[in-house]
Amino acid sequence: MLRTTLRILVVGAGIAGLSVARALRLAGFRPEVIDKLPASTVAGAGIYLPGNAARALRELDLEAPLRPCGEVVDRQRFLDARGRPLCEVDLTDLWQGVGECRVLPRADLHQVMLSGAGGEVRHETEVKGLEIVDGSAKVEFGDGSSAEYDLVVGADGRRSLIRTLAALGAGARPVGQIMYRSVVTGGPKLAGWTAVLGKRSLFTIMPMGSGRLFCQAEEPGTGAPADPLARLREVFGSLGGPVPAVLEAVERVQVAVTDEVEISSWSRPPVVLVGDAAHATSPTLAQGGAMAFEDAVVFAAELRKAGSVAEALRAYEQRRRPRTEWVLARTRDRDKLRDVAPALRDPLLRRRGARIFADHYRSLVEPY
């Protein structure tokens, strides 16, 4: 077994980095955590956590602190462009015995993760260089200082600098999707998670508690518009159901061009990638957070029982890669289904939609 006094650096204090820090501390290790952003940076918009995310959070002993946050959702409703029902998924039945599905402010999740990570996060600390020598990693920081580590964990997202410095693969690849996100107060009351499907577009609305709605909309494209709010109303203004009332209440919009990460190896001992740095996908299945939580649990378990760092990194990737590749494949399947012409797609979803959408998650019901 590896000694718990390993010098471990976790780069990134987002969901993936804080999850790994939490899991490592539960396993007896004492990692350092750094992030290039200021401590005052506030995570924006919201996040939807499916049942398998709740299970992993339970393993991290963080499920209880999150219970007061956001709102539990038990149904997903899919509507056509005019707001007429297409199909419905019973989330309680789908995730029975696994965990609840929850929508909450991303800032609330970040605060719980930050408290759970333990130890101090060194903010405004940037990595400038990385050199692997004799099984150790020498890290150079932005202030000119440097330090050696037995293990460096790159949890710095889909545009990971650690991935680049360790020569672990190409950058993130755009998938031709533009994503809009907003938190709305004073919008229509919704009983559950609701998605309205347009022509090659999707507008999803999720209750987030305290009268707030988390809205996520997507359209094809490769560049962010100059005026995201105007573009949101232009593209989605013709949709029916609750969309018009939501658009009327929207005040601010975040916009991003979606990309994905698919690389041949996640590690070059003693450097390893977790979360989006290793396997980012479009947010269609809402599995980014869940995969990061699961990564953390598995990584810490493998490190705790391995005889060497290299052995732990191999075992971690062997356990996790099939599951993340399955998520990537199902994400691409759902994105393709969205792009099918409504004249073909809508009748199919009325007949088989509940089964199709539930099957996208079926393998994730199983333990990781």
Rosetta blueprint (number, residue, H / E / L):
1 M L
2 L L
3 R L
4 T L
5 T L
6 L L
7 R L
8 I E
9 L E
10 V E
11 V E
12 G L
13 A L
14 G L
15 I H
16 A H
17 G H
18 L H
19 S H
20 V H
21 A H
22 R H
23 A H
24 L H
25 R H
26 L H
27 A L
28 G L
29 F L
30 R L
31 P L
32 E E
33 V E
34 I E
35 D L
36 K L
37 L L
38 P L
39 A L
40 S L
41 T L
42 V L
43 A L
44 G L
45 A L
46 G E
47 I E
48 Y E
49 L E
50 P L
51 G H
52 N H
53 A H
54 A H
55 R H
56 A H
57 L H
58 R H
59 E H
60 L L
61 D L
62 L L
63 E H
64 A H
65 P H
66 L H
67 R L
68 P L
69 C L
70 G L
71 E E
72 V E
73 V E
74 D L
75 R E
76 Q E
77 R E
78 F E
79 L E
80 D L
81 A L
82 R L
83 G L
84 R L
85 P E
86 L E
87 C E
88 E E
89 V E
90 D E
91 L H
92 T H
93 D H
94 L H
95 W L
96 Q L
97 G L
98 V L
99 G L
100 E L
101 C E
102 R E
103 V E
104 L E
105 P E
106 R H
107 A H
108 D H
109 L H
110 H H
111 Q H
112 V H
113 M H
114 L H
115 S H
116 G H
117 A H
118 G L
119 G L
120 E L
121 V E
122 R E
123 H L
124 E L
125 T L
126 E L
127 V E
128 K E
129 G E
130 L E
131 E E
132 I E
133 V E
134 D L
135 G L
136 S E
137 A E
138 K E
139 V E
140 E E
141 F E
142 G L
143 D L
144 G L
145 S L
146 S E
147 A E
148 E E
149 Y E
150 D L
151 L E
152 V E
153 V E
154 G E
155 A L
156 D L
157 G L
158 R L
159 R L
160 S L
161 L H
162 I H
163 R H
164 T H
165 L H
166 A L
167 A L
168 L L
169 G L
170 A L
171 G L
172 A L
173 R E
174 P E
175 V E
176 G E
177 Q E
178 I E
179 M E
180 Y E
181 R E
182 S E
183 V E
184 V E
185 T E
186 G L
187 G L
188 P L
189 K L
190 L L
191 A L
192 G L
193 W E
194 T E
195 A E
196 V E
197 L E
198 G L
199 K L
200 R L
201 S L
202 L E
203 F E
204 T E
205 I E
206 M E
207 P E
208 M E
209 G E
210 S L
211 G L
212 R E
213 L E
214 F E
215 C E
216 Q E
217 A E
218 E E
219 E E
220 P E
221 G L
222 T L
223 G L
224 A L
225 P L
226 A L
227 D L
228 P H
229 L H
230 A H
231 R H
232 L H
233 R H
234 E H
235 V H
236 F H
237 G L
238 S L
239 L L
240 G L
241 G L
242 P L
243 V H
244 P H
245 A H
246 V H
247 L H
248 E H
249 A H
250 V L
251 E L
252 R L
253 V L
254 Q E
255 V E
256 A E
257 V E
258 T E
259 D E
260 E E
261 V L
262 E L
263 I L
264 S L
265 S L
266 W L
267 S E
268 R E
269 P L
270 P L
271 V E
272 V E
273 L E
274 V L
275 G L
276 D H
277 A H
278 A H
279 H H
280 A L
281 T L
282 S L
283 P H
284 T H
285 L H
286 A L
287 Q L
288 G H
289 G H
290 A H
291 M H
292 A H
293 F H
294 E H
295 D H
296 A H
297 V H
298 V H
299 F H
300 A H
301 A H
302 E H
303 L H
304 R H
305 K H
306 A L
307 G L
308 S L
309 V H
310 A H
311 E H
312 A H
313 L H
314 R H
315 A H
316 Y H
317 E H
318 Q H
319 R H
320 R H
321 R H
322 P H
323 R H
324 T H
325 E H
326 W H
327 V H
328 L H
329 A H
330 R H
331 T H
332 R H
333 D H
334 R H
335 D H
336 K H
337 L H
338 R H
339 D H
340 V L
341 A L
342 P H
343 A H
344 L H
345 R H
346 D H
347 P H
348 L H
349 L H
350 R H
351 R H
352 R H
353 G H
354 A H
355 R H
356 I H
357 F H
358 A H
359 D H
360 H L
361 Y L
362 R H
363 S H
364 L H
365 V H
366 E L
367 P L
368 Y L
